[in-house]
Amino acid sequence: MPVVRNLGRAASQLLQSSGCGCGIPIVPVRCIGVSPRQVASDASFHSVTFSESDHPRVLITGGLGQLGVGLAKLLRKRFGKNNVILSDIRKPADNVFYSGPFIFADILDYKNLREIVVNNRITWLFHYSALLSAVGEANVPLARAVNITGLHNVLDIAAEHNLRLFVPSTIGAFGPTSPRDPTPDLCIQRPRTIYGVSKVHAELMGEYYHYRYGLDFRCLRYPGIISADSQPGGGTTDYAVQIFHDAIKTGKFKCNLKPDTRLPMMYIDDCLKATLEVMEAPAESLTMRTYNISAMSFTPEELAQEVQKYVPELQVTYNVDQVRQAIADSWPMNFDDSNARRDWGWKHDYDLPELVTTMFSYLGSDSRIAQAN
């Protein structure tokens, strides 16, 4: 099994390096191959429904990333601490470990993942395990294994055990030939990264399993997500987090995108709220399986102007990274999320001014921001 050994060695090297810094964990390969379970051609699966007094039993894969930890906190508050299980292949921090149930789970280990679902009576599954753009481009075979083979395992297990399945997608699922302003739910999708290709694959496979087998598959295309409690990891939209840290620490910020590069963005609280809302939406209200969601859209220049209301002395320069700029130029400038707003009542809470106020409230209480105020 030389391919498996090589992928395993590559995964170990990536885990030991700084990697993409994307906040979503890298899953090492233990076995690669076709799922041992094949869905029967005449199979018929239906989603589990819940009464008001009966809470879902939730499993989150890739749960130690930025979104997984936040989602677990939100779901535990709503459904109860013991009804939400975080899983990952990494060791959790103490505060995460003691905040609620945690279990080791490798999405490429089909048998183990199936046992977790059965033994814990899982009814909802949030599948966050994935390699993002930078790491994926550096190791395409590993990204293909994690993002595609792992997805197939999750789809088969969700179908077999009647789970309600959520898989996130991204603005990276679009490409340079997609309409950019605005980008509708249904349009040409020709991404140019293995991450984007794997997300389009996930969208289409989930829709296929829904119509072929009745799987209750739900998916949201996330814009750039901004959070105060995580460090920027060098991604294309991470400038929108870095500017706050630099404003507080040095009062100087070098942006790696052009000042007029417009991208859709969202504060993490809105992202998590939308994820829960679409999962709780009545099945009959959903007219599609994958929705765009949006909150705001801004350029680096517009963000800098808003930040300078808090730090007037902030100096902003532009040192354009051509790789990131090319990626940003192929992504949507604005998301059309009218279907989500119509079908299940999506409504965001954070616009640009609220975002900046919240970020400084979280990051700058004992800093130069407090002095400026």
NUMAR-134561 format. One record per atom (N, C-alpha, C): x, y negated, z; residue in one letter. Coordinates in steps of 0.001 Angstrom, whole numbers, plus 500000, padded with zeros to 6 digits. Example, Ala and Ser with C-alpha at 12.3 -4.5 7.8 and 13.67 -1.06 7.14 Angstrom:
// residues 2
513190505690507800a;512300504500507800a;513200503300507800a;512850502250507080s;513670501060507140s;512900499970507870s;
END
This chain:
// residues 373
500829501203500000m;500000500000500000m;500870498737500000m;501731498563498989p;502635497410498991p;501902496088498949p;500741496023498249v;500016494753498164v;499515494331499528v;498976495301500296v;498467495003501625v;499583494530502531v;500743495222502479r;501867494829503320r;502342493421502969r;502395493107501659n;502844491782501252n;501879490697501712n;500580490979501600l;499596489996502040l;499645489816503545l;499821490921504256g;499919490833505713g;501114490006506129g;502275490228505436r;503476489472505748r;503261487985505440r;502581487698504323a;502313486299503963a;501411485644504981a;500415486385505477a;499508485822506479a;500253485481507746a;501162486369508164s;501927486114509384s;502774484852509236s;503395484690508059q;504213483507507826q;503373482239507869q;502169482298507292l;501312481131507295l;500835480790508692l;500526481806509489l;500066481572510846l;501152480950511703l;502423481240511400q;503512480703512189q;503922479307511737q;503443478881510572s;503795477551510077s;502677476581510388s;502916475317510082s;501895474311510349s;500715474478509417s;500928475057508228g;499851475389507311g;499087474148506875g;497769474353506682c;496958473282506152c;496493472330507223c;496536472750508482g;496059471893509545g;494604471548509383g;493841472418508728c;492477472084508376c;491491472341509487c;491906473006510551g;491006473239511667g;490209474502511556g;490279475194510419i;489596476467510272i;490645477553510204i;490524478596511022p;491631479538511188p;491920480362509954p;493180480788509876i;493637481668508810i;493497483103509280i;492865483941508481v;492591485303508891v;493595486258508276v;494351487002509069p;495326487920508496p;494665489127507856p;495351489702506880v;494802490835506155v;495193492143506829v;494181492986507088r;494475494325507578r;494144495375506522r;493132495134505759c;492824496053504660c;492097495265503589c;492313495643502363i;491669494985501239i;491057496061500370i;489819495819499999g;489184496790499128g;487694496559499080g;487001497421498396v;485559497315498265v;484915497715499579v;483865496987499947s;483139497319501164s;482667498765501121s;482799499512502242p;482368500907502243p;480866501059502097p;480142499986502322r;478698500076502192r;478267499512500850r;477429500248500138q;476867499764498886q;475370499537499078q;474897498384498627v;473476498086498767v;472693498892497745v;471711499634498215a;470907500473497324a;470150499608496328a;469956500136495151s;469322499357494095s;467866499037494420s;467222499857495262d;465815499614495594d;465662499037496995d;466758498513497551a;466697498004498922a;465839496757498986a;465216496562500134s;464410495372500368s;464642494926501796s;465240493738501976f;465560493242503303f;464803491943503540f;464472491707504786h;463714490515505127h;464311489861506362h;464219488546506421s;464792487802507529s;464051488079508819s;464788488078509931v;464185488166511245v;463594486812511585v;462385486791512129t;461780485551512580t;461704485560514091t;461573484373514674f;461635484248516116f;460460483449516630f;459917483888517750s;458904483109518427s;459590482025519238s;458803481100519813e;459393480010520570e;460130480513521805e;459727481650522328s;460344482162523552s;461457483162523279s;461719483465522008d;462715484471521654d;463841483804520881d;465034483725521480h;466149483037520846h;466938483985519948h;467548483454518886p;468421484292518056p;469680484671518815p;470276485782518400r;471592486192518892r;472590485830517799r;473548484972518113v;474370484301517106v;475810484792517161v;476404485040515987l;477829485288515837l;478403484233514908l;479528483628515326i;480237482648514505i;481605483220514161i;481879483475512889t;483212483922512473t;484094482709512237t;485403482892512383g;486303481748512257g;485964480668513260g;485587481100514467g;484961480195515416g;485890479233516121g;487211479391515999l;488123478500516716l;488488477257515918l;487909477106514753g;488113475871514003g;487289474741514585g;487514473564514050q;486841472359514516q;485320472515514490q;484778473049513411l;483331473158513288l;482773474290514131l;483493475405514214g;482996476547514974g;482825476254516445g;483818475614517069v;483750475292518488v;482617474303518759v;482503473284517906g;481425472315518078g;480056472929517884g;479939473812516894l;478663474458516645l;478268475361517810l;479233476094518358a;478937476967519496a;478398476161520673a;478994475015520927k;478535474162522023k;477096473726521807k;476767473313520571l;475410472881520246l;474411474022520360l;474764475198519812l;473854476335519831l;473651476888521242l;474705476884522054r;474568477372523431r;473652476475524243r;473703475192523969k;472809474262524658k;471363474534524281k;471153474954523056r;469779475176522580r;469270476579522883r;470125477591522709f;469667478973522798f;470146479710524043f;471034479090524801g;471584479759525976g;473010480215525747g;473821480090526780k;475251480361526682k;475554481759526170k;474862482765526661n;475198484150526348n;474623484625525020n;473863483786524339n;473283484170523050n;474145483758521865n;475277483125522125v;476140482638521039v;477561483162521258v;478053483967520320i;479372484585520423i;480318483944519409i;481393483369519918l;482474482907519051l;483384484079518716l;483902484113517501s;484869485152517147s;485975484558516295s;487147485184516380d;488306484732515620d;489383485795515745d;490522485594515054i;491659486489515209i;492771485829516009i;492517484617516485r;493491483899517301r;493076483925518770r;494032483665519634k;493760483567521062k;493132482213521362k;491986482185522027p;491336480908522300p;491991480173523460p;491867478866523447a;492287478070524589a;491405478401525788a;491910478143526982d;491165478496528190d;489797477835528231d;489728476562527856n;488440475879527942n;487418476488526984n;487884477006525853v;486981477669524911v;486606479057525423v;487594479789525926f;487355481155526390f;486326481187527523f;486417480232528437y;485527480234529594y;484218479492529351y;484043478953528175s;482806478224527888s;481675479125527426s;481994480379527076g;480968481314526625g;481596482537525991g;480777483481525540p;481296484736524998p;482253484524523821p;483357485264523857f;484335485245522766f;484748486677522473f;484938486981521176i;485310488340520783i;486267488281519603i;487201489230519546f;488100489330518396f;487318489902517219f;487439489271516053a;486786489787514851a;487589489397513625a;487927490391512822d;488619490194511550d;487608490482510448d;487300489475509642i;486256489651508626i;486648490652507551i;487935490992507445l;488353491991506477l;488293493409507033l;487984493533508317d;487788494841508943d;486287495106508989d;485785495712507923y;484340495890507759y;483742496679508920y;484374497766509301k;483829498637510344k;483711497899511673k;484764497165512036n;484739496437513297n;483684495341513290n;483586494629512181l;482599493561512084l;481179494114512180l;480959495242511554r;479639495888511608r;479310496321513031r;480288496856513744e;480074497264515123e;479719496072516014e;480370494941515774i;480072493745516557i;478620493324516357i;478173493335515117v;476805492946514816v;475806493888515483v;476073495185515402v;475151496174515962v;475172496138517493v;476367496174518077n;476474496271519532n;475976495027520258n;476025493891519588n;475578492645520214n;474226492176519712n;473558493020518922r;472211492728518420r;472150491351517743r;473130491082516897i;473220489794516223i;472050489629515245i;471480488412515220t;470405488111514271t;470738486924513359t;471605486014513842w;472098484916513004w;473612485023512911w;474154484771511706l;475597484802511511l;476025483539510775l;476973482805511373f;477582481632510744f;478987482027510312f;479243481998509015h;480499482522508471h;481438481375508119h;482330481010509067y;483247479904508859y;484660480343508505y;484939481624508471s;486293482094508149s;486614481812506684s;487701481083506443a;488118480780505072a;489493480144505087a;490219480308503982l;491430479534503734l;491043478339502883l;491443477144503323l;491092475934502590l;492099475653501471l;491957474483500868s;492617474197499587s;494130474371499612s;494806473696500549a;496270473679500507a;496863475063500685a;496419475786501706v;496933477132501952v;496502478081500844v;495300477906500350g;494817478767499276g;495640478653498016g;496018477426497652e;496830477241496457e;498234477791496655e;498721477796497885a;500049478328498165a;500075479851498135a;498935480490498346n;498879481952498363n;497515482397497852n;497375482431496546v;496092482747495918v;495609484163496271v;496480485210496252p;495980486548496617p;495396486596498025p;496022485914498972l;495497485897500337l;494171485155500390l;494075484016499710a;492821483274499671a;491713484094499026a;492061484825497979r;491063485666497310r;490562486762498251r;491470487333499017a;491079488391499957a;490176487848501055a;490610486767501690v;489851486219502823v;488536485609502355v;488595484749501338n;487427483975500947n;486409484771500136n;486858485796499436i;485931486541498572i;485645487935499139i;486693488727499425t;486441490053500018t;485777489906501374t;486240488959502181g;485609488724503477g;484151488343503334g;483848487495502368l;482461487123502110l;481614488333501743l;482147489213500891h;481388490402500489h;481053491268501701h;482012491424502618n;481734492188503838n;480590491572504623n;480636490263504776v;479605489563505539v;478249489675504846v;478211489520503536l;476949489635502803l;476324491018502976l;477151492061502841d;476624493422502968d;476091493687504372d;476828493272505382i;476397493503506762i;475145492683507067i;475086491441506597a;473910490608506827a;472675491198506159a;472845491721504949a;471711492330504254a;471257493607504957a;472215494436505351e;471885495714505984e;471144495527507302e;471522494484508054h;470964494318509400h;470022493121509503h;469489492673508371n;468432491666508340n;468832490373509054n;470045489920508838l;470506488707509498l;470098487468508707l;469995486359509410r;469927485064508753r;471364484582508648r;471838484339507433l;473257484077507193l;473482482652506711l;474420481962507372f;474836480634506925f;476292480691506472f;476559480188505266v;477924480056504749v;478095478616504276v;479061477867504824p;479241476485504388p;479906476407503022p;479500475409502255s;480213475080501033s;480786473678501194s;481159473022500110t;481990471836500227t;481911470979498974t;482349469719499096i;482506468888497903i;483529469490496958i;484418470353497477g;485420471002496645g;484846472016495673g;483543472322495794a;482906473250494862a;482612472588493515a;482857471288493417f;482662470579492154f;484013470307491509f;483983469923490248g;485212469690489508g;485121468432488668g;486117468181487847p;486169466922487084p;485078466782486040p;484424467880485651t;483336467778484671t;481971467656485328t;481915467680486660s;480641467503487360s;480273466024487387s;478981465699487332p;478597464299487535p;479019463851488929p;479553462651489060r;480179462233490317r;479388461183491082r;478500460445490438d;477858459343491149d;476438459110490638d;475447459813491213p;475600460802492296p;475775462205491743p;476153463127492625t;476270464544492287t;475018465259492764t;474212465829491857p;472981466506492282p;473262467914492812p;472240468532493376d;472384469901493871d;472745470868492746d;472108470705491608l;472307471619490487l;472968470868489336l;474185471271489002c;474915470645487906c;476097471546487539c;476913471113486607i;478110471855486224i;479078471897487398i;479593473083487716q;480594473244488768q;481787474000488197q;482874473296488021r;484096473905487514r;485281473435488359r;485352473873489633p;486463473442490495p;487787473990489998p;488878473363490431r;490211473749489971r;491123474187491114r;490522474609492219t;491280475227493307t;490641476577493610t;491428477518494132i;490880478822494491i;489842478667495595i;490030477690496480y;489038477423497523y;487712477011496903y;487753476057495962g;486522475629495313g;485854476752494538g;486664477538493828v;486118478677493073v;485457479667494016v;486084479938495166s;485517480897496111s;484225480371496711s;484085479060496855k;482847478506497393k;481706478569496375k;482013478320495110v;480981478510494082v;480556479974494052v;481521480874494163h;481224482306494222h;480309482614495400h;480585482014496561a;479758482255497743a;478334481747497535a;478205480565496948e;476872480017496683e;476062480960495784e;476700481427494711l;475977482255493745l;475699483654494285l;476651484240495011m;476419485558495598m;475327485506496651m;475321484458497460g;474266484327498457g;472898484186497828g;472832483403496765e;471554483251496057e;471140484575495412e;472105485292494851y;471792486592494255y;471251487560495304y;471921487657496455y;471454488565497504y;470071488161498004y;469787486872498011h;468454486429498435h;467385486927497470h;467598486699496184y;466583487083495202y;466580488580494916y;467720489243495051r;467789490674494760r;467354491525495949r;467760491125497171y;467524491954498353y;466717491274499449y;466368490004499248g;465597489310500277g;466425488783501424g;467754488717501284l;468598488202502345l;468300486722502595l;468148486360503862d;467886484967504221d;469214484214504285d;469694483813503129f;470970483116502972f;470718481619502913f;471505480855503683r;471366479405503691r;472763478773503639r;472880477685502876c;474195477098502621c;474060475587502489c;475023474861503053l;475102473419502899l;476452473056502300l;476443472105501380r;477705471562500869r;478088470374501737r;479138470571502527y;479607469516503420y;480405468467502652y;480239467183502985p;481180466161502509p;482428466184503382p;483281465159503288g;484418465065504200g;483912464883505624g;484413465701506555i;483935465670507943i;484955464941508811i;484476463969509584i;485327463145510436i;485017463445511895i;486071463713512665s;485911464040514076s;487005463363514879s;486650462906516079a;487614462220516934a;488464463180517740a;488005464415517920d;488715465338518817d;489604466321518080d;490001465990516852s;490934466846516125s;491944465966515405s;493146466467515256q;494199465732514563q;494068465916513055q;494374464894512259p;494361465066510802p;495383466095510374p;494997466873509345g;495863467967508941g;496450467829507559g;496386466650506958g;497004466442505657g;496088466701504482g;494797466901504715g;493852467126503633g;493527465841502891g;492798465978501815t;492503464834500954t;491662463776501658t;490719464186502487t;489866463220503181t;490380462864504570t;491518463417504967d;492007463203506332d;492516461784506585d;492679460996505531y;493060459602505751y;492025458904506634y;490767459343506516a;489677458703507250a;489725459019508738a;490541459981509146v;490813460237510550v;492135459604510952v;493122459709510077q;494466459199510376q;494452457703510651q;493620456954509970i;493617455508510133i;493300455103511572i;492462455856512252f;492116455522513632f;493300455780514569f;493960456917514378h;495119457235515210h;496236456213515006h;496493455831513748d;497554454885513468d;497211453483513955d;495942453116513841a;495522451801514318a;495764451667515810a;495503452729516545i;495674452710517995i;497145452772518382i;497917453623517702k;499303453870518115k;500280452809517630k;500162452405516365t;501188451535515778t;500638450245515176t;499365450200514852g;498810449039514164g;499180448969512703g;499742450086512170k;500111450155510756k;499588451473510164k;499056451393508945f;498508452592508316f;498889452626506845f;499462453770506419k;499762454015505015k;498746455004504462k;497966454572503518c;496923455423502934c;497469456122501695c;497186457434501551n;497695458186500410n;496708458264499251n;495622457491499329l;494681457380498213l;494579455920497785l;494126455696496573k;493916454345496086k;492824453652496900k;492900452338497040p;491936451637497900p;490490451749497443p;490256452025496159d;488881452087495649d;488384453520495438d;489031454503496072t;488630455909495909t;487426456207496792t;486284456340496189r;485045456550496950r;484760458046497085r;484495458467498334l;484160459860498622l;483034459920499646l;482188460951499579p;481149461119500598p;481755461618501904p;481289461072503025m;481821461402504337m;480678461610505338m;481044462231506478m;480030462489507503m;480709462663508848m;480102462102509893y;480603462340511241y;480199463745511678y;481040464385512479i;480850465792512807i;479510466071513483i;479025465145514301d;477739465374514970d;476606465531513962d;476640464728512899d;475636464871511840d;475785466206511127d;477021466622510890c;477282467894510212c;476701469065510999c;476960469080512301l;476469470180513141l;474953470132513263l;474396468934513359k;472946468804513434k;472280469338512174k;472836468997511005a;472273469473509742a;472341470991509649a;473438471575510120t;473611473030510071t;472547473727510900t;472288473228512100l;471244473824512930l;469865473608512317l;469624472424511796e;468301472129511237e;467964473012510039e;468944473229509158v;468632474057507993v;468416475513508405v;469093475968509462m;468892477333509937m;467537477504510622m;467041476454511230e;465745476524511905e;464580476209510979e;464858475717509781a;463787475339508866a;462961476559508466a;461650476439508403p;460815477556507943p;461220477986506538p;461275479291506333a;461732479807505043a;460903479261503887a;459587479089504130e;458710478636503046e;458966477186502658e;459702476423503479s;459984475029503140s;461207474877502251s;461993475929502111l;463235475849501348l;462979476160499875l;463333475233499016t;463153475444497579t;464437475907496907t;465543475932497657m;466816476408497128m;467634476978498272m;468702477655497927r;469538478300498947r;470736477445499345r;471154476530498472t;472299475670498744t;471898474223498550t;472157473408499578y;471792471995499547y;473022471105499732y;473033469978499016n;473933468885499375n;473418468210500633n;474331467760501500i;473946466859502580i;474915465679502570i;474401464511502890s;475220463315502846s;474818462380503975s;475740461503504347a;475458460502505359a;475914459126504881a;477149459044504395m;477715457774503949m;478726458056502854m;479099457008502152s;480137457116501137s;480914455816501168s;482248455917501309f;483042454696501400f;484411454903500775f;485110453795500578t;486469453799500045t;487449453528501193t;488740453827501002p;489722453468502028p;489714451973502360p;489514451145501360e;489484449704501590e;488300449317502473e;487131449883502206e;485949449580503012e;486116450067504448e;486701451258504611l;486948451763505957l;487936450869506700l;488999450456506018a;490008449611506652a;489400448283507116a;488525447712506314q;487881446454506699q;487036446624507956q;486378447761508079e;485556448018509263e;486448448250510483e;487558448969510288v;488484449224511392v;489124447917511867v;489387447009510951q;490031445742511310q;489134444831512139q;487850445148512221k;486981444413513132k;487348444709514584k;487955445902514796y;488396446295516134y;489881446020516333y;490639446162515262v;492090445928515325v;492439444940514208v;492221443644514456p;492432442647513388p;493849442632512845p;494818443038513677e;496215442994513241e;496630444236512456e;495719445175512223l;496058446395511491l;496580446064510096l;497762446591509780q;498358446420508462q;498166447688507641q;497547447547506480v;497239448697505624v;498012448575504320v;498741449634503989t;499428449717502699t;498992451007502008t;499216451053500706y;498760452201499915y;499949452859499231y;500230454082499661n;501303454893499093n;500654456142498508n;500230456061497268v;499345457057496673v;500061458387496449v;499468459440496954d;499914460808496706d;499180461305495465d;499905461557494389q;499262461873493112q;498470463180493160q;498937464140493950v;498213465411494059v;496867465194494731v;496893464524495881r;495633464259496582r;494720463355495762r;495306462385495096q;494500461479494282q;493799462221493149q;494510463152492525a;493899463939491451a;492741464777491971a;492911465344493169i;491824466122493772i;490635465211494055i;490900464064494687a;489819463138495030a;489087462650493772a;489829462431492695d;489213461945491458d;488332463000490793d;488478464264491199s;487643465325490633s;486436465628491517s;486359465000492664w;485276465265493628w;484152464249493480w;482979464560494018p;481868463609493979p;482204462292494683p;481642461211494176m;481731459916494846m;480551459729495800m;479423460277495407n;478208460243496224n;477457461552496038n;476905462069497114f;476046463252497065f;474586462819496947f;473855463434496050d;472396463307496027d;471835464409496921d;471345464026498103d;470805465023499035d;469298464861499220d;468638464363498184s;467194464104498278s;466397465385498507s;466873466520497995n;466145467772498210n;466165468187499682n;467310468011500340a;467387468334501769a;466492467411502576a;466445466149502231r;465607465198502960r;464127465495502735r;463773465960501558r;462382466281501272r;461962467624501859r;462797468661501705d;462378470020502064d;462377470272503565d;463404469850504272w;463474470162505704w;463802468964506582w;463566467767506018g;463593466556506824g;464966466082507240g;465996466378506449w;467340465937506816w;467402464409506893w;468016463923507976k;468222462491508173k;469478462297509013k;470445461545508505h;471690461342509235h;471526460242510283h;472416460251511272d;472402459262512346d;473534458249512230d;474637458622511563y;475847457798511570y;476129457217510193y;476091455880510104d;476616455163508953d;478033454695509284d;478652453948508362l;480038453547508567l;480252452738509850l;479449451722510144p;479675450978511387p;479553451854512635p;478539452733512668e;478374453631513817e;479535454614513929e;480035455072512776l;481177455985512778l;482397455329513420l;482713454115512987v;483897453431513494v;483747453130514985v;482580452687515396t;482348452421516817t;482531453685517642t;482006454794517162t;482101456058517895t;483541456544517973t;484269456454516874m;485659456909516873m;486502456101517859m;486347454785517868f;487127453972518799f;486675454163520238f;485397454398520426s;484910454670521775s;485554455929522325s;485752456920521449y;486338458193521875y;487852458088522023y;488495457403521078l;489957457413521030l;490615456247521753l;489940455109521845g;490640453899522203g;490279453254523508g;489707454005524449s;489225453394525670s;490339452803526516s;491552453378526464d;492645452877527285d;493833452439526429d;493528451874525282s;494571451554524309s;494529450087523933s;495241449773522859r;495240448422522338r;493838447980521930r;492926448956521679i;491556448592521306i;490856447926522473i;491026448511523659a;490428447925524848a;490968446519525060a;492265446340524817q;492873445027524988q;492299444030523965q;492132444511522734a;491592443637521695a;490165443224522021a;489375444179522549n;488000443862522877n;487920442927524073n;
END
